[in-house]
Amino acid sequence: MQQKCLCQLVCSFVNNDYSALPQYGKRLGAKLHFSTESKDTEVVSSGWNDGDYICMQCLRGEVSVKDEFAGKKTRCKKCNARVRESGIEPATIGKPAFLIDWLLRTDAVPEPTDSMIGDDPKAVEDALLASLQERDGKAKLPRFAYTLRKVATKASVPQLLKLAGRDAPEYEQTRMLLTRLDPSVDGFTFAMVDFRQSTQGSGLADAFGELSNFRFDPERKAELNAAIAIPMKDDSFFALNSTPEAAKVLGTWGDEKVMQRLMAILANPKSQNAERVLAIRAACYRDDPKVAASIAKWVLQEQEAVVDALAQMTKSAEIVATNLLAEKDARARSAGAQVLAIVGTRKCIPALTRASKDLRDPAAAEEAEAALAGVNARLPAATQPAK
């Protein structure tokens, strides 16, 4: 039956008789596809409708199939655009399924008109979000961006946040849309998105770098620690993220569970160098005498990190650094003097005076003498010791 209809349809075209076109076309369930050579702007036209197609440029004008097969220049009757090929049934225009299909297939910049979106933008929003949940959702985002700006509501925010990571195409546009939909979405929100979506290595290091730029906010501390708890389950987490930025985030934002892990590393004589340095740099944000003592224990193995950490602790560091001046190892005495040069007060002057006269190691004695001069310079003139 279909073969007979097709033959009759072709014979009609040969005889320039187009009266049977709608009849046979509908019987065949036809969706004609044609193209023409032209230097004019070409646009897609859509499906079967009694011998005419709907212009996909303006979605209002009709294009006659009869004119096309008669060899006439086929143009939209509304916008005068040149037709390239046909495709979608006009009855589907304004429905979400049509819109998504068009957004993914059109060669033009995917900026649909209001008539394509239809009178139910919520249905379009739901359909777009459902499509974005599919496996290739991130790849679709650039083609959906314009439409989302027109139909998305605050209800879209949780879904769109998952697609706002730095690895998503045109993520900056998505972030701009999110901040417009929900004013509470800010830079920290996006930094958390990047952190959750990162893996061990450079991705997580970059995420720590982002988070280190934000001022501590106690209301967001729980959110960050919940995110940290996931990668922290890996025993190599601290060794693989031994950067100053990670140390700042863990030390400033970390809860008691994070602190316990840091102290466990400092207490472990077999800890790795990288994780030990991270623990020293992070733990020093907790200005506590016990923490200072745990850090100072590694002065011979990690002298630079220990000196920097103790110098940051100020209150708790002076006693620990003063005790280092009495150590047999000159490296420990030198480290103690370097710390006191920064945090020392009048209390450490007697110990520095003795260390500056310790001839067992001239270099360490010079460090103590320089530290003593620094402490005296910080004291008010009336309280400085007599020379």
N, C-alpha and C positions, 0 to 999 in steps of 0.2 A: 504493500500500500504506500509506504513512504517513498519507494523508488518510483512508483507511478506518479505520485504528486510532484516529485522533484523533476521528472522529465517534462511534465506538463508546465511546470513553472519556468523551466529553461526555454521551452518552445515559445512561451508567451513573451519572454524577453527578446528572443530572436526576431519575433514579429512586431516588436515595439508595442506589445499589448500588456499593460500593467494592471488591468482591471482585476486579474486573478491573484495579484500579489498578496493582499491581506488574507484572502481565503486559504490559499495553499500554504502560505507562510504559517498561519496559525495551526493548520492541520498537522504540519510537520513539527510544530513546536520550535520554529526556527529562531535563531539569533544570528542574523547576518553579520558578517565581519567584512569590511572592505577598507581599502586605502587608496589614496589618490596622490599623484605627484604634484606638488605645488610649492612655490616659494613663499606662499602665504603662511600665516600662523596656523598650525594644525592643532586641533583639540580632539579629545575623545568624545564621541556621542554615545548615547545609551539606547537600550533595547527596543524591542518590537512593540509597535503601537499603531496598528492599521496602516502600515507602510511608512511610518515616520519614526524618527529618532529624536531623543531629547538631547540638546546640546549640553555637554559636560562643562563648558566654559561658564555659562551663565545659568544653566538649569531652568531656563524659562523658554528659550526659543526652540522651535522644531526644525528638523532637517529632513527634506523629502528624499526618500529612497528612489523614487521615480526619477528625480532629477539626476541622481548619481548614475543610474544605469543608462540614462539618456545621454550621458556625456557632458552634462551641464556642470558648471562650477557650483558645487554644493556648499552652501554657507548657512550659518544659523540666521533665522529670520529676525532674531532680536539683536544679537551682538555682532553679526556678520563674520563670525569666526569660521575658518576653513575646517572641514571634517576630516579626521584621519581614520578612525575605525569605530566599530560599535561594540557594545558589551552588555550593559545591565538593564534590566526591565525598569521602565519609568515608574511603575507602581511601587517599587522599593525605595524610591527617593524619600528621605525624611525618616527612614527607619535605621536604627543603630547598626544592624548587620550590613546594610548598604554603605553606610558611612565608613565603617571600619575597613570594609573591602576596598573602598575608594582611597582611603588614606594610605593603605599599604601598597596599592597598585599604581596610583597616578604618577605620571612622570613629572607633573608640575609640582610647584611648592605646595604642600598639603595645607591649604588654608580654605576650609569649607565655608560656604555661605550659610546664612541662617536657614534657608530652605532645605539645605542638606542636613542640618542638625535637627530640624523639625520642631515640633511644639512640645517635646518632652525631653528637655536637657538632662533631667535626672536619669532617665533611661540610657541616654548616651553616656553619661558619666559612669554609670554602673557597667555598661558594656566595655568601655575603655579600660576600666580598672580590672575587669575580668580578663581581658585580653593581655593586659600587662602582667598578670599573674602567671601566664604561660611561660614555658621554658625560655623562649626568646623575647621575653618582655622588655629587657633593657634595650635590645636592638630596635624595638618598635617606638621607643620613647620619643626620638626626634621627630617622627612622623605624626605623633599624637600631640606634640607640644602645643601647637597653635589652638587646637580644639580644646585641650584641657584648660587653656587660659580662658576660654569662653564658657565652659560648662562646669569646671571643677568647683567644689565647695569644701568647707572645712572637713567634711567626712572623708575626703580623699587623702588627707594629710598622712595618716599612718601608712597607707599603701605607698604613697609617693616618696615618703622618707626612705623606704627600702631601696628606692631607685635613685637616690640622691648622692650616692657615694662617688668618690673621685674616679672610680673605674667605669662609671656609667657615661654613655655618650651625651655630650652637651649638658652635663650635670649642672652647670652654672644656671642655665635657664630654668631647670627644675627647682633649684634652690630659690631663685627669685620668685617663682610662682608660690612656693611653700611659705615664704615670709609674707607674701601678700594674703594668702588664705588664712594664716594663723600668726598673729604678731608675736606669740610666745616662742616661735621657732627662730633661733638665732645661731650665731657662729658656733657656740658650744654644742648645740643640737647636732649640727653637721659634723663637728669633730667626733662626737660620739658615734654617729653613723659610720664614719670612716674607721673608727677603732673597732667597732663590732664586725665590720666586713673585712678587716685586715687579717692576715695570717702572720705567723712568725717570720722574722726577717725584715726586709726593707719596708714592707707595707706597714707593719706594726711600729717600726721606728718612726716612720713619717707621721703616723697617728699620734704617737707620744709627743712628737714635735709640735703638732697642732695643739694638743691639750695643754702643753706646758706654757702656752701663751695666755691662758685664762687665769684670772684671779680666783682664789679659792672661794667657793660658795658652799656653805654648809648644807643648804637645801638640795644641792645636787650631788653631794658626796656619796649618798647611798646608790644613786644611779651609776656613777662611775665605778664604784667598788663591785657592783653586781656584774658589770662588763669585764672588769679585771679578773674576777674570780674564774672565768672560763679558761682563758689561756694560762692562768697561773697554775692550773692543775698539772700542766706539763712540767716535769722536773727541770727541763732546760730553759724554762721561761726567763729566769733572771740572767743566766749566762748569755742568752741570745739577744737580750735587750739592755746591755750594759752601756747606756748612753747617759749623758748629763740630763737630757730631756726626760728620759724615762725615770731617772732617779728623782727629779724634781716632782713629777706627777705622783709617783709612789710615795714619796716622803711627805708631800703636802696634802694629798687627797686620801692616801691609804688609811684603811681602818685598822682595827686591832689584829685582824687575820693577816693583813699584809705585814704589819709590824712584827708579828710572831715569826713569819717566814724569814724576814730580814735578820732578826736576832738569831734564828736557828742557823743561818748561813754563817754569821759572825762567830757562833759558838762551835762550828764544825772545823776541826783542824785540817780536814781533807777537802775543804771547799775549793772550787775552781777559782782561778784568778779573776775571771770576768765577772762572775756572780758576786765574788767578794767585794770587788771594787764598787759594783752597783749597790750592794748592801751598805757599804760605808757611806757612799754619797747620798743614799736615800734616808738612812737611819738618822743622819745628823740633823734632819729637819725636826726631830724630836729632841728638844733641849733637856736632856735628862742625864744625871750623873752615871746611872747604870749603862745607858747607851754610850756615853762618852768613854767609859772604861772598856766596853766591848770593842769599840772602834780603835782605841789606843793600843790594844793588844796586838794589832797587826802592823805596828809602826815600822818594823824592820822589813816586812815583806812588801808593804804598800805605803811607803813613806809619803809620797806626794799626795795620794788620796787621803791619808790620815790627817796630814797637816791641813789640807784644805777643809776637810770636814770639821775638825776641832775648831778651826778658826771661825767657822760659821756658827758654832754652838754658843760662843761667848760665855754665858753664865756657868755652864757645866764644865767648860773646857779648862778653865784656869787651874783647878785643883789637879786634874789629870795631867796637864802639861807640866805643872810644877813637879809632880812625881817623876815625870820622864827625865828631869834634870839630874836625878839621882841614879839613873841607870848606868850600868857598867859600859854598855855599848855606846860609843860616841855618836852613832847615827840617831839613837833615841834621844840623847841629850840635845843634839842639834835640832831635831824635830820639835822637842819641847820648847826650845828657845824661839824657834820660828813662830810657833803658835802664840807664845806669850808676847812676842813683839806686836801682835795684833790685838789680843784680848787681855793682856796682863794689866793688873791694877797694882796699887801700893802693896797688896798682900804678897806678891811674888818677888818683891825686890830683894829680900834676903837670899832666896834661893838663886836668883839670877846673879847676884854678887858673888856667891860661892862658885857657881858654874863658870863665871868669867875668869876666875883665878885657877880653874882646874887645868893643870898643865899636861894631863894625859893625852889630850888631843887639841892642838892649837886651833884648828878650824872650828871645833865645837865651842871652844872658849871664846873665839871671836864672835860666833853667833849669839852667845849669851851676853857678851858685852854690848853688841848692837841692839839686842832686845832690851837690855837695861836702859840704854840711852833713849829708846823709843818710849818706854813706860814713863821715865822721868819727864820726858817732853810733854806727855799728856797730862801730868799732874799739875794742879794749880801752883803757881809760883810760891805761894805761902807755905805749901805742904811739901815742897821738894826737900830731900835730905841735904844737909850742909855738905859742901865739898871740902 
